[in-house]
């Protein structure tokens, strides 16, 4: 079975843009032409590749085709770089990263890369437990993830460990956690407001369980890493902050530790297992930065 690149590329653009009309504008063709290409692809494969919802979604077969299209686009860029070393057209590279890495260390290597090479980055932010799924779907070509097991067709490299500590403002502690003993603090934690990133964030709940707290305290949801840190720093609740974000506040006394064990989250770099100079360049910069700033 041979899959024409034009058909695979069209499907990938539809998934990127969310609708056939938007894909048509990007491809400079009519929506009817996009629909015909998707139909031709499905007839060639004998399988449905697109769920025509809003936004459009790939089926399992479609996800495999999208991944194939992105891999071909990457390899094509490698060839263009050799044939036209002075070309100024910038390639868009899709990567997935967890919010805390994005807010602290991940942009530094991408900045260096974008200054030295004709690249622009399309970043997909998700929890580190879920970024690997974006590799599986073909949405991205590399991801920072907590998953040590390689995604099928990918390779994995350890980056280091991101450490989190439970912190709050002194005023918050005086109001909500004034107890003198561990038992009284544990009892107070059952009612003290906390800050969660979103409803999939289990860091705070896991820390509470480790302290013996079984209740479900009230919580604020603040789904952005820098805003999450500000919510804790302003006393809305306690939260687990990466040491990158809590160090200054702990040093100047505007934050205090709540005790308990530090939560360490191992991070890994996963990428498609392709022999691509461009992909290797990105991996080298990201891995080097991760190993420089994260705990070994």
Secondary structure, 3 states (H helix, E strand, C coil): CCCCHHHHHHHHHHHHHCCHHHHHHHHCCCHHHHHHHHHHHHHHHCCCCEECCCCCEECHHHHHHHHHHHHHHHHHHHHHHHHCCCCCCCEEEEEEECHHHHHHCHHHHHHHHHHHCCEEEEEEECCCCCHHHHHHCCCCCEEEECCCCCCCCEEEEEEEEEEEEEEECHHHHHHHCCCCCHHHHHHHHCCCCEEECCCCCCHHHHHHHHCCCCCCCCEEECCCHHHHHHHHHCCCCEEEEEHHHHHHHHHHCCCEECCCCCEEEEEEEEEECCCCHHHHHHHHHHHHHHHHHCEC
